[in-house]
Amino acid sequence: VQLQASGGGLVQPGGSLRLSCATSGRTLDNFAIGWFRQAPGKQREGVSCFQSSDGTTYYADSVKGRFTISRDNAKNTVFLQMNNLNPEDTAVYYCTSDSAASNCPKSGSYYLMNIWGQGTLVTVSS
């Protein structure tokens, strides 16, 4: 199973980006999938997760109302639409999934899922 993240870049405060995570080796139907980020000098932070068992989506408080996670099963791709970005959103964003579980970690620590893609850098700066 491989996760391939893309879509990062440089954006001005208030701008938008859409990250994509393409999966290969299996379908998305039965496994939790999400995003976490890590900013320089800071701890990893769970950002969002899509719970395949019932379609529930979860968001960190810091991104709620600005970020939206979605899934395209036909393309085996998960998206993270990020709007109204601010400098505090600057980080490397990682796509992550679980090899067995369909539920997202209840702690919000999505980086605990055991499959990670490579990161994509998001820089929010004027």
Biotite code that builds the C-alpha atoms (Angstrom):
import biotite.structure as struc

atoms = struc.array([
    struc.Atom([0.000, 0.000, 0.000], chain_id="A", res_id=1, res_name="VAL", atom_name="CA", element="C"),
    struc.Atom([1.349, 3.398, -0.950], chain_id="A", res_id=2, res_name="GLN", atom_name="CA", element="C"),
    struc.Atom([0.111, 6.916, -0.326], chain_id="A", res_id=3, res_name="LEU", atom_name="CA", element="C"),
    struc.Atom([1.234, 9.725, -2.610], chain_id="A", res_id=4, res_name="GLN", atom_name="CA", element="C"),
    struc.Atom([0.534, 13.242, -1.403], chain_id="A", res_id=5, res_name="ALA", atom_name="CA", element="C"),
    struc.Atom([0.675, 16.310, -3.608], chain_id="A", res_id=6, res_name="SER", atom_name="CA", element="C"),
    struc.Atom([-0.655, 19.826, -3.901], chain_id="A", res_id=7, res_name="GLY", atom_name="CA", element="C"),
    struc.Atom([1.479, 21.763, -1.456], chain_id="A", res_id=8, res_name="GLY", atom_name="CA", element="C"),
    struc.Atom([3.036, 25.083, -2.264], chain_id="A", res_id=9, res_name="GLY", atom_name="CA", element="C"),
    struc.Atom([3.369, 28.724, -1.341], chain_id="A", res_id=10, res_name="LEU", atom_name="CA", element="C"),
    struc.Atom([0.180, 30.674, -0.741], chain_id="A", res_id=11, res_name="VAL", atom_name="CA", element="C"),
    struc.Atom([-0.605, 34.066, 0.714], chain_id="A", res_id=12, res_name="GLN", atom_name="CA", element="C"),
    struc.Atom([-2.569, 34.421, 3.948], chain_id="A", res_id=13, res_name="PRO", atom_name="CA", element="C"),
    struc.Atom([-6.252, 34.051, 3.236], chain_id="A", res_id=14, res_name="GLY", atom_name="CA", element="C"),
    struc.Atom([-5.592, 31.872, 0.219], chain_id="A", res_id=15, res_name="GLY", atom_name="CA", element="C"),
    struc.Atom([-6.543, 28.277, -0.539], chain_id="A", res_id=16, res_name="SER", atom_name="CA", element="C"),
    struc.Atom([-4.863, 25.037, -1.508], chain_id="A", res_id=17, res_name="LEU", atom_name="CA", element="C"),
    struc.Atom([-6.121, 21.550, -2.188], chain_id="A", res_id=18, res_name="ARG", atom_name="CA", element="C"),
    struc.Atom([-3.986, 18.615, -1.185], chain_id="A", res_id=19, res_name="LEU", atom_name="CA", element="C"),
    struc.Atom([-4.442, 15.228, -2.812], chain_id="A", res_id=20, res_name="SER", atom_name="CA", element="C"),
    struc.Atom([-3.507, 11.787, -1.551], chain_id="A", res_id=21, res_name="CYS", atom_name="CA", element="C"),
    struc.Atom([-3.543, 9.048, -4.148], chain_id="A", res_id=22, res_name="ALA", atom_name="CA", element="C"),
    struc.Atom([-3.560, 5.506, -2.829], chain_id="A", res_id=23, res_name="THR", atom_name="CA", element="C"),
    struc.Atom([-2.322, 2.408, -4.569], chain_id="A", res_id=24, res_name="SER", atom_name="CA", element="C"),
    struc.Atom([-2.385, -1.199, -3.581], chain_id="A", res_id=25, res_name="GLY", atom_name="CA", element="C"),
    struc.Atom([-5.911, -1.194, -2.191], chain_id="A", res_id=26, res_name="ARG", atom_name="CA", element="C"),
    struc.Atom([-9.183, 0.710, -2.258], chain_id="A", res_id=27, res_name="THR", atom_name="CA", element="C"),
    struc.Atom([-10.284, 3.364, 0.199], chain_id="A", res_id=28, res_name="LEU", atom_name="CA", element="C"),
    struc.Atom([-13.579, 1.766, 1.077], chain_id="A", res_id=29, res_name="ASP", atom_name="CA", element="C"),
    struc.Atom([-12.718, 0.011, 4.298], chain_id="A", res_id=30, res_name="ASN", atom_name="CA", element="C"),
    struc.Atom([-9.935, 1.956, 5.977], chain_id="A", res_id=31, res_name="PHE", atom_name="CA", element="C"),
    struc.Atom([-9.611, 5.200, 7.849], chain_id="A", res_id=32, res_name="ALA", atom_name="CA", element="C"),
    struc.Atom([-7.586, 7.837, 6.019], chain_id="A", res_id=33, res_name="ILE", atom_name="CA", element="C"),
    struc.Atom([-6.536, 11.308, 6.990], chain_id="A", res_id=34, res_name="GLY", atom_name="CA", element="C"),
    struc.Atom([-3.912, 14.005, 7.322], chain_id="A", res_id=35, res_name="TRP", atom_name="CA", element="C"),
    struc.Atom([-1.518, 15.240, 9.927], chain_id="A", res_id=36, res_name="PHE", atom_name="CA", element="C"),
    struc.Atom([1.063, 18.000, 9.798], chain_id="A", res_id=37, res_name="ARG", atom_name="CA", element="C"),
    struc.Atom([4.342, 18.933, 11.362], chain_id="A", res_id=38, res_name="GLN", atom_name="CA", element="C"),
    struc.Atom([5.697, 22.437, 11.497], chain_id="A", res_id=39, res_name="ALA", atom_name="CA", element="C"),
    struc.Atom([9.386, 23.142, 12.103], chain_id="A", res_id=40, res_name="PRO", atom_name="CA", element="C"),
    struc.Atom([10.223, 22.725, 15.760], chain_id="A", res_id=41, res_name="GLY", atom_name="CA", element="C"),
    struc.Atom([6.712, 21.612, 16.663], chain_id="A", res_id=42, res_name="LYS", atom_name="CA", element="C"),
    struc.Atom([5.033, 18.321, 17.426], chain_id="A", res_id=43, res_name="GLN", atom_name="CA", element="C"),
    struc.Atom([2.921, 16.451, 14.930], chain_id="A", res_id=44, res_name="ARG", atom_name="CA", element="C"),
    struc.Atom([-0.692, 17.563, 14.839], chain_id="A", res_id=45, res_name="GLU", atom_name="CA", element="C"),
    struc.Atom([-3.603, 15.542, 13.571], chain_id="A", res_id=46, res_name="GLY", atom_name="CA", element="C"),
    struc.Atom([-5.505, 17.651, 11.055], chain_id="A", res_id=47, res_name="VAL", atom_name="CA", element="C"),
    struc.Atom([-8.408, 15.639, 9.680], chain_id="A", res_id=48, res_name="SER", atom_name="CA", element="C"),
    struc.Atom([-9.631, 12.094, 9.237], chain_id="A", res_id=49, res_name="CYS", atom_name="CA", element="C"),
    struc.Atom([-12.258, 10.262, 7.184], chain_id="A", res_id=50, res_name="PHE", atom_name="CA", element="C"),
    struc.Atom([-13.786, 7.322, 9.023], chain_id="A", res_id=51, res_name="GLN", atom_name="CA", element="C"),
    struc.Atom([-14.681, 4.662, 6.478], chain_id="A", res_id=52, res_name="SER", atom_name="CA", element="C"),
    struc.Atom([-16.943, 2.701, 8.833], chain_id="A", res_id=53, res_name="SER", atom_name="CA", element="C"),
    struc.Atom([-19.653, 5.371, 8.740], chain_id="A", res_id=54, res_name="ASP", atom_name="CA", element="C"),
    struc.Atom([-18.375, 8.311, 6.689], chain_id="A", res_id=55, res_name="GLY", atom_name="CA", element="C"),
    struc.Atom([-17.769, 10.535, 9.715], chain_id="A", res_id=56, res_name="THR", atom_name="CA", element="C"),
    struc.Atom([-15.177, 13.241, 9.247], chain_id="A", res_id=57, res_name="THR", atom_name="CA", element="C"),
    struc.Atom([-13.063, 14.720, 12.008], chain_id="A", res_id=58, res_name="TYR", atom_name="CA", element="C"),
    struc.Atom([-11.121, 17.954, 12.232], chain_id="A", res_id=59, res_name="TYR", atom_name="CA", element="C"),
    struc.Atom([-8.683, 19.530, 14.617], chain_id="A", res_id=60, res_name="ALA", atom_name="CA", element="C"),
    struc.Atom([-10.129, 22.602, 16.310], chain_id="A", res_id=61, res_name="ASP", atom_name="CA", element="C"),
    struc.Atom([-7.440, 24.708, 14.677], chain_id="A", res_id=62, res_name="SER", atom_name="CA", element="C"),
    struc.Atom([-8.750, 23.942, 11.175], chain_id="A", res_id=63, res_name="VAL", atom_name="CA", element="C"),
    struc.Atom([-12.457, 23.384, 11.771], chain_id="A", res_id=64, res_name="LYS", atom_name="CA", element="C"),
    struc.Atom([-14.557, 25.481, 9.431], chain_id="A", res_id=65, res_name="GLY", atom_name="CA", element="C"),
    struc.Atom([-11.623, 26.120, 7.099], chain_id="A", res_id=66, res_name="ARG", atom_name="CA", element="C"),
    struc.Atom([-10.510, 22.659, 5.963], chain_id="A", res_id=67, res_name="PHE", atom_name="CA", element="C"),
    struc.Atom([-12.628, 19.963, 4.334], chain_id="A", res_id=68, res_name="THR", atom_name="CA", element="C"),
    struc.Atom([-11.666, 16.335, 3.789], chain_id="A", res_id=69, res_name="ILE", atom_name="CA", element="C"),
    struc.Atom([-13.301, 14.390, 0.994], chain_id="A", res_id=70, res_name="SER", atom_name="CA", element="C"),
    struc.Atom([-12.855, 11.099, -0.771], chain_id="A", res_id=71, res_name="ARG", atom_name="CA", element="C"),
    struc.Atom([-13.180, 9.999, -4.383], chain_id="A", res_id=72, res_name="ASP", atom_name="CA", element="C"),
    struc.Atom([-13.467, 6.236, -4.298], chain_id="A", res_id=73, res_name="ASN", atom_name="CA", element="C"),
    struc.Atom([-13.378, 5.885, -8.072], chain_id="A", res_id=74, res_name="ALA", atom_name="CA", element="C"),
    struc.Atom([-9.976, 7.571, -8.131], chain_id="A", res_id=75, res_name="LYS", atom_name="CA", element="C"),
    struc.Atom([-8.750, 6.086, -4.841], chain_id="A", res_id=76, res_name="ASN", atom_name="CA", element="C"),
    struc.Atom([-7.888, 9.611, -3.797], chain_id="A", res_id=77, res_name="THR", atom_name="CA", element="C"),
    struc.Atom([-8.498, 11.684, -0.680], chain_id="A", res_id=78, res_name="VAL", atom_name="CA", element="C"),
    struc.Atom([-8.482, 15.464, -0.784], chain_id="A", res_id=79, res_name="PHE", atom_name="CA", element="C"),
    struc.Atom([-7.933, 18.146, 1.807], chain_id="A", res_id=80, res_name="LEU", atom_name="CA", element="C"),
    struc.Atom([-9.389, 21.480, 0.760], chain_id="A", res_id=81, res_name="GLN", atom_name="CA", element="C"),
    struc.Atom([-7.760, 24.206, 2.799], chain_id="A", res_id=82, res_name="MET", atom_name="CA", element="C"),
    struc.Atom([-9.317, 27.668, 2.801], chain_id="A", res_id=83, res_name="ASN", atom_name="CA", element="C"),
    struc.Atom([-8.521, 30.902, 4.597], chain_id="A", res_id=84, res_name="ASN", atom_name="CA", element="C"),
    struc.Atom([-4.985, 29.749, 5.266], chain_id="A", res_id=85, res_name="LEU", atom_name="CA", element="C"),
    struc.Atom([-2.868, 31.566, 7.805], chain_id="A", res_id=86, res_name="ASN", atom_name="CA", element="C"),
    struc.Atom([0.864, 31.438, 8.623], chain_id="A", res_id=87, res_name="PRO", atom_name="CA", element="C"),
    struc.Atom([0.183, 29.018, 11.485], chain_id="A", res_id=88, res_name="GLU", atom_name="CA", element="C"),
    struc.Atom([-0.875, 26.450, 8.872], chain_id="A", res_id=89, res_name="ASP", atom_name="CA", element="C"),
    struc.Atom([2.660, 26.345, 7.484], chain_id="A", res_id=90, res_name="THR", atom_name="CA", element="C"),
    struc.Atom([3.887, 22.768, 7.827], chain_id="A", res_id=91, res_name="ALA", atom_name="CA", element="C"),
    struc.Atom([4.669, 19.572, 6.028], chain_id="A", res_id=92, res_name="VAL", atom_name="CA", element="C"),
    struc.Atom([1.392, 17.764, 5.515], chain_id="A", res_id=93, res_name="TYR", atom_name="CA", element="C"),
    struc.Atom([1.295, 13.975, 5.499], chain_id="A", res_id=94, res_name="TYR", atom_name="CA", element="C"),
    struc.Atom([-1.376, 11.638, 4.290], chain_id="A", res_id=95, res_name="CYS", atom_name="CA", element="C"),
    struc.Atom([-1.930, 8.673, 6.582], chain_id="A", res_id=96, res_name="THR", atom_name="CA", element="C"),
    struc.Atom([-4.069, 5.569, 6.699], chain_id="A", res_id=97, res_name="SER", atom_name="CA", element="C"),
    struc.Atom([-4.520, 2.403, 8.661], chain_id="A", res_id=98, res_name="ASP", atom_name="CA", element="C"),
    struc.Atom([-3.819, -1.098, 7.423], chain_id="A", res_id=99, res_name="SER", atom_name="CA", element="C"),
    struc.Atom([-6.695, -2.595, 9.372], chain_id="A", res_id=100, res_name="ALA", atom_name="CA", element="C"),
    struc.Atom([-8.966, -0.090, 11.086], chain_id="A", res_id=101, res_name="ALA", atom_name="CA", element="C"),
    struc.Atom([-11.895, 1.701, 9.508], chain_id="A", res_id=102, res_name="SER", atom_name="CA", element="C"),
    struc.Atom([-12.273, 4.072, 12.462], chain_id="A", res_id=103, res_name="ASN", atom_name="CA", element="C"),
    struc.Atom([-10.152, 7.157, 13.022], chain_id="A", res_id=104, res_name="CYS", atom_name="CA", element="C"),
    struc.Atom([-8.092, 7.349, 16.219], chain_id="A", res_id=105, res_name="PRO", atom_name="CA", element="C"),
    struc.Atom([-10.404, 8.886, 18.809], chain_id="A", res_id=106, res_name="LYS", atom_name="CA", element="C"),
    struc.Atom([-7.544, 10.875, 20.293], chain_id="A", res_id=107, res_name="SER", atom_name="CA", element="C"),
    struc.Atom([-7.209, 12.908, 17.118], chain_id="A", res_id=108, res_name="GLY", atom_name="CA", element="C"),
    struc.Atom([-3.641, 11.664, 16.795], chain_id="A", res_id=109, res_name="SER", atom_name="CA", element="C"),
    struc.Atom([-4.023, 10.569, 13.203], chain_id="A", res_id=110, res_name="TYR", atom_name="CA", element="C"),
    struc.Atom([-0.276, 10.110, 12.876], chain_id="A", res_id=111, res_name="TYR", atom_name="CA", element="C"),
    struc.Atom([-0.752, 6.947, 14.948], chain_id="A", res_id=112, res_name="LEU", atom_name="CA", element="C"),
    struc.Atom([-2.178, 5.209, 11.889], chain_id="A", res_id=113, res_name="MET", atom_name="CA", element="C"),
    struc.Atom([0.503, 2.969, 10.485], chain_id="A", res_id=114, res_name="ASN", atom_name="CA", element="C"),
    struc.Atom([0.722, 3.910, 6.822], chain_id="A", res_id=115, res_name="ILE", atom_name="CA", element="C"),
    struc.Atom([2.246, 7.274, 5.914], chain_id="A", res_id=116, res_name="TRP", atom_name="CA", element="C"),
    struc.Atom([2.825, 8.929, 2.595], chain_id="A", res_id=117, res_name="GLY", atom_name="CA", element="C"),
    struc.Atom([5.644, 11.327, 1.899], chain_id="A", res_id=118, res_name="GLN", atom_name="CA", element="C"),
    struc.Atom([4.916, 14.867, 3.001], chain_id="A", res_id=119, res_name="GLY", atom_name="CA", element="C"),
    struc.Atom([3.990, 17.868, 0.960], chain_id="A", res_id=120, res_name="THR", atom_name="CA", element="C"),
    struc.Atom([5.093, 21.306, 2.122], chain_id="A", res_id=121, res_name="LEU", atom_name="CA", element="C"),
    struc.Atom([2.547, 24.065, 2.619], chain_id="A", res_id=122, res_name="VAL", atom_name="CA", element="C"),
    struc.Atom([3.937, 27.539, 3.194], chain_id="A", res_id=123, res_name="THR", atom_name="CA", element="C"),
    struc.Atom([1.614, 30.405, 4.031], chain_id="A", res_id=124, res_name="VAL", atom_name="CA", element="C"),
    struc.Atom([3.409, 33.708, 3.745], chain_id="A", res_id=125, res_name="SER", atom_name="CA", element="C"),
    struc.Atom([3.042, 37.137, 2.232], chain_id="A", res_id=126, res_name="SER", atom_name="CA", element="C"),
])
